[in-house]
Amino acid sequence: MGQNYQAINGSSCAGSLSTGNNPASIVYAPYAWDITAFAVQVKQSTNAFTIKRYSLLSSLKNAEVAIQNGSKKRFLFANQDIRLLNTRISLNAKAAIAFGANIRNYIYAVNSESNWQDTIFQLRDFMKINTGHLPLSGEFVGSTWAEFYGTYAQTIIDDGKRLLNAGLTLKLNRALAGGYANAQGISYTPLPDANGTGYLLTNVNLQYGYSSNFDTIDSNKTAAANRKTFLRNTYSGVSADIGFEYILLSDEDKEEEGDDFYDTKIGISIMDLGGNRYRYGRRSRVAIAGRSGITDSVLENKFSTAATFDNFNDSLASISNSITAIGGNFFIYQPTRLVINIDKHVAQSFFINAEITVPVISLASKNTLFIKGMNLLAVTPRWETKSLGAYFPILYNSRNQLWVGGAFKAGPVLFGIHNLTNLFLKNKAQNGGLYLAFTIRPGKRYDREAHYPRDKLTRKERRSLECPRF
């Protein structure tokens, strides 16, 4: 969510977008209100394939996808969100609310170290070059949900030199689609035959599930009817964010006339506490494969003609020692994380922001299903006023990738790119992404100075009557 509008994290001008990074941050803002009418963000990272002959400045029709050769642990991470009518309103200089609707999607897939070459034409070829990597394993989790959120934040300490703000977001979620797959202990042994060396499958533990609303899709119905049925067969849930923001104000004798900059701002938040509930689709299965006599040739014959999900399940049953349909509900937990953000005012309109993201959900038990984000470390120098901004986020993600991004703000428009190599190099589009937001703000800042002149009030009294200036 807001965590991936990376350029503005920690900025007091982020407005309603800041709820996705720290709900406490909506208090200290230079406007009485703002509305992000629409925002979209996409982000992805993989080492499994390369998108060739394409950059954001070239035509998509030239793009080619090539699987990366070699031995490695492959991964794919991606997340997207759409934000609609996200609104922030200052109740007064010490309290604010925010609300809106979002649609979010996360997926990830990882596997154990394996070798892949583009000269592979048969399953036997793959098994031959991976005998040194046994047992093989892999997993996938994906979740999509809609959320309607409400945020309340207020100042709980203000002594004229420092502020402490606290905020809470409660979200009503609708679990739109979800699924997972897990394959463990894939093992096989060499088996000489008339055509050379074949391979005998000895073990596979496989489990996969998906949300039951996919079963309601009927090719004989209209798209509108399918969409209505699909959405009706979903479940509601709740989640929450909580955050605190400590602001050390600049010395009053160092302020320039008309400015009210802070010196340092420290935010701490726990985001996305909760999960999404799904009912198992009727084709979900858990299987232990490895029935005697299952060779690579048998596997190819059985699965090469499996054109439907039901065909796949039938083929799996024919090679399994046991296979069972899964019923009931399953939960996929959201990417719960601790976010620590430090924002430092350097001079005039220049700031530098540093952020660390700790994936708390990764401490959950082994059998817990959850989705994972990519954020880890970020440093963002920025030049920013209320209407203009230039940002240069430097990102080091959980996949050990270093990205240098860029973003600009001009009036209501914020546009950013996670990885600037997406613009200029034609083989980097698989790692990066972009974001775009349209935010409406009032023409004038929230200012009551005309009725309460600055030179007749203490700083604490002044701050109780007006929002900060930037």
GIMO-V47885 format. One record per residue. N is the residue number from 0. SS is DSSP state (H for helix, E for strand, - for the rest). PHI is phi in whole degrees, -180 to 180 (999 if undefined). OMEGA is omega in whole degrees, 0 to 359 (* if undefined). Layout:
N:SS:PHI:OMEGA
N:SS:PHI:OMEGA
This chain:
0:-:999:181
1:H:-59:180
2:H:-59:184
3:H:-104:163
4:-:-92:199
5:H:-57:187
6:H:-59:188
7:H:-100:177
8:-:-59:181
9:-:89:181
10:-:-79:176
11:-:-73:179
12:-:-93:183
13:-:-70:177
14:H:62:184
15:H:-64:178
16:H:-65:184
17:H:-72:180
18:H:-63:179
19:H:-79:179
20:-:-120:178
21:-:-166:183
22:H:-64:180
23:H:-73:188
24:H:-76:183
25:H:-78:181
26:-:-76:187
27:-:-86:184
28:-:-143:187
29:-:-86:180
30:-:-128:177
31:-:-69:179
32:E:-161:170
33:E:-158:180
34:E:-132:170
35:E:-88:185
36:E:-65:181
37:E:-157:174
38:E:-149:178
39:E:-141:181
40:E:-144:175
41:E:-134:181
42:E:-152:181
43:E:-149:179
44:E:-154:178
45:E:-155:169
46:-:-119:182
47:-:-86:181
48:E:-149:178
49:E:-123:173
50:E:-93:185
51:E:-99:175
52:-:60:179
53:-:-150:168
54:-:-135:180
55:-:-66:179
56:-:-101:181
57:-:-121:183
58:-:-83:180
59:H:-65:183
60:H:-66:179
61:H:-88:188
62:-:-68:175
63:E:-131:179
64:E:-110:180
65:E:-129:177
66:E:-71:181
67:-:-79:179
68:-:-78:173
69:E:109:178
70:E:-96:180
71:E:-168:169
72:-:-86:184
73:-:-90:181
74:E:-148:171
75:E:-144:176
76:E:-124:177
77:E:-156:170
78:E:-149:180
79:E:-142:171
80:E:-152:173
81:E:-125:180
82:E:-117:184
83:E:-127:175
84:E:50:174
85:E:-74:190
86:E:-125:174
87:E:-124:180
88:E:-134:173
89:E:-80:176
90:E:-75:172
91:E:-164:184
92:-:-71:183
93:-:-121:181
94:E:-153:180
95:E:-151:174
96:E:-128:175
97:E:-148:179
98:E:-161:180
99:E:164:181
100:E:-129:179
101:E:-139:169
102:E:-120:187
103:E:-131:179
104:E:-143:175
105:E:-132:170
106:E:-141:169
107:E:-150:176
108:E:-143:178
109:E:-140:173
110:E:-140:177
111:-:-71:181
112:-:-60:179
113:E:-150:182
114:E:-106:176
115:E:-137:177
116:-:-132:182
117:-:-75:175
118:-:-93:179
119:-:-75:178
120:-:-121:180
121:-:-130:176
122:H:-58:180
123:H:-59:179
124:H:-62:179
125:H:-66:182
126:H:-65:181
127:H:-63:185
128:-:-85:180
129:-:-119:179
130:H:-63:179
131:H:-83:182
132:H:-111:183
133:-:-74:354
134:-:-79:178
135:E:-89:178
136:E:-155:177
137:E:-168:178
138:E:-150:179
139:E:-143:173
140:E:-141:177
141:E:-142:180
142:E:-150:176
143:E:-128:179
144:E:-151:172
145:E:-106:180
146:E:-139:173
147:E:-116:189
148:E:-123:172
149:E:-135:183
150:E:-125:171
151:E:-128:179
152:E:-144:178
153:E:-154:175
154:E:-80:179
155:E:-109:173
156:E:-139:176
157:E:-152:179
158:-:-111:180
159:-:89:179
160:-:-118:180
161:E:-148:179
162:E:-126:169
163:E:-130:179
164:E:-107:178
165:E:-130:181
166:E:-146:179
167:E:-138:174
168:E:-117:173
169:E:-114:185
170:E:-128:171
171:E:-98:187
172:E:-107:171
173:E:-126:184
174:E:-78:188
175:E:-81:182
176:E:-161:179
177:E:-158:178
178:E:-172:179
179:E:-156:174
180:E:-149:182
181:E:-144:177
182:E:-121:183
183:E:-132:172
184:E:63:179
185:E:-73:184
186:E:-135:177
187:E:-157:181
188:E:-129:178
189:E:-65:180
190:E:-145:181
191:E:-59:175
192:E:-141:186
193:-:-65:183
194:-:-102:182
195:E:117:180
196:E:-93:173
197:E:-101:183
198:E:-140:181
199:E:-109:179
200:E:-69:181
201:E:-110:182
202:E:-165:168
203:E:-152:171
204:E:-106:189
205:E:-130:175
206:E:-143:177
207:E:-149:179
208:E:-146:179
209:E:-150:184
210:E:-73:189
211:H:-67:181
212:H:-66:173
213:H:-66:179
214:H:-71:183
215:H:-83:181
216:-:-69:184
217:-:-126:182
218:-:-64:180
219:-:-87:180
220:-:-101:178
221:-:-74:179
222:H:-61:180
223:H:-65:180
224:H:-67:178
225:H:-63:180
226:H:-64:180
227:H:-64:180
228:H:-68:180
229:H:-60:183
230:H:-74:180
231:H:-68:181
232:-:-93:178
233:-:-131:184
234:E:-118:177
235:E:-96:177
236:E:-160:180
237:E:-131:173
238:E:-150:186
239:E:-153:170
240:E:-128:175
241:E:-138:183
242:E:-155:176
243:E:-133:179
244:E:-138:179
245:E:-103:184
246:E:-123:174
247:E:-96:183
248:E:-76:179
249:-:-72:179
250:-:-62:184
251:H:-61:182
252:H:-77:177
253:H:-100:181
254:-:-72:170
255:-:-92:182
256:-:-58:179
257:-:89:181
258:-:-111:176
259:-:-144:181
260:-:-74:169
261:E:-92:176
262:E:-88:182
263:E:-142:177
264:E:-130:181
265:E:-121:179
266:E:-114:175
267:E:-131:182
268:E:-146:170
269:E:-116:189
270:E:-112:173
271:E:59:172
272:E:-84:180
273:E:148:181
274:E:-153:181
275:E:-117:182
276:E:-103:178
277:E:-131:170
278:E:-98:181
279:E:-62:171
280:-:-71:188
281:-:-70:179
282:-:-99:177
283:-:-68:187
284:E:-145:165
285:E:-127:187
286:E:-141:170
287:E:-116:183
288:E:-92:180
289:-:123:175
290:-:-58:184
291:-:-59:176
292:-:84:181
293:-:-91:181
294:E:-99:178
295:H:-61:179
296:H:-66:178
297:H:-63:179
298:H:-61:179
299:H:-63:181
300:H:-63:184
301:H:-77:188
302:H:-97:180
303:-:-68:180
304:-:-105:181
305:-:-80:186
306:-:-88:181
307:-:-129:177
308:H:-61:179
309:H:-64:176
310:H:-61:180
311:H:-62:180
312:H:-63:178
313:H:-65:179
314:H:-66:178
315:H:-63:180
316:H:-61:184
317:H:-74:180
318:H:-114:188
319:E:-100:170
320:E:-73:175
321:E:-153:177
322:E:-149:186
323:E:-137:173
324:E:-72:181
325:-:-106:178
326:-:-122:179
327:-:85:184
328:E:-113:170
329:E:-137:182
330:E:-117:171
331:E:-119:184
332:E:-80:180
333:-:-72:186
334:-:-77:181
335:-:-59:187
336:E:-152:172
337:E:-98:180
338:E:-118:176
339:E:-116:186
340:E:-127:178
341:E:-121:182
342:E:-118:185
343:E:-118:173
344:E:-79:183
345:E:-93:180
346:E:-169:179
347:-:49:183
348:-:-100:180
349:E:-100:180
350:E:-138:170
351:E:-135:184
352:E:-120:176
353:E:-128:185
354:E:-144:173
355:E:-127:179
356:E:-119:181
357:E:-111:183
358:-:-76:183
359:H:-59:184
360:H:-63:180
361:H:-68:177
362:H:-84:181
363:-:-66:182
364:-:-62:188
365:-:-59:185
366:-:-89:179
367:-:-81:176
368:-:-89:177
369:E:-152:178
370:-:-101:187
371:-:-122:172
372:-:-94:181
373:-:-107:188
374:-:-64:176
375:-:-139:180
376:E:-130:177
377:E:-150:173
378:E:-129:186
379:E:-130:167
380:E:-73:179
381:E:-149:168
382:E:-115:190
383:E:-152:167
384:-:-122:182
385:-:-64:186
386:-:-112:182
387:E:-131:178
388:E:-166:173
389:E:-132:189
390:E:-135:180
391:E:-137:180
392:E:-68:173
393:E:-112:190
394:E:-115:170
395:E:-121:190
396:-:-98:184
397:-:-69:177
398:-:-99:179
399:-:62:177
400:-:-108:177
401:E:-107:179
402:E:-117:170
403:E:-113:182
404:-:-104:179
405:E:-158:178
406:E:-155:174
407:E:-141:175
408:E:-123:177
409:E:-139:183
410:-:62:183
411:-:-82:188
412:E:-101:169
413:E:-119:178
414:E:-133:181
415:E:-143:177
416:E:-125:182
417:-:-67:186
418:-:-140:186
419:-:-64:176
420:H:-64:176
421:H:-62:181
422:H:-80:195
423:H:-112:181
424:-:-107:187
425:-:-98:175
426:-:-143:184
427:-:-123:186
428:-:-64:180
429:-:-73:179
430:-:-126:181
431:E:148:182
432:E:140:184
433:E:-154:176
434:E:-149:183
435:E:-147:180
436:E:-141:175
437:E:-118:184
438:E:-120:180
439:E:-97:179
440:E:-130:178
441:-:-67:182
442:-:-68:180
443:-:-120:177
444:-:-68:177
445:-:-74:192
446:-:-139:177
447:-:-117:185
448:-:-63:181
449:-:-61:180
450:-:-98:182
451:-:-134:184
452:-:-55:183
453:H:-59:186
454:H:-77:179
455:H:-112:181
456:-:-128:169
457:-:-71:180
458:H:-60:180
459:H:-62:179
460:H:-65:180
461:H:-64:182
462:H:-69:179
463:-:-75:184
464:-:-112:183
465:-:-150:178
466:-:-80:180
467:-:-63:180
468:-:-108:179
469:-:-139:*
